Amino acid sequence: MANHKATKKDVRQSEKRRDRNRYYGKTTRNAIRKLLALTDKSEASTELPNVVSMIDKLAKRNVIHKNKAANLKSGIAVHISKLA
């Protein structure tokens, strides 16, 4: 790492961004797990928009790729539609 003020600042900023992105990613993965664990279709349907929103935000922030976001949302929707 170069000893320039701007470089040091960039390192600090990237560490903050990394921590923030890891937090958002982990929170979203936990929300997906909780949603997939639900057995009641009406409860899962009410929770679905919140989880989809979280996934979209991850894709918007480039934490995950937009195609991965689409695949996650599709898989969750299929899972919920199969609930009795």
Summary of the structure (lengths in Angstrom):
residues: 84
radius of gyration: 17.1
end to end distance: 56.7
largest distance: 61.1
contacts: 202
relative contact order: 0.12
helix: 83%
strand: 0%
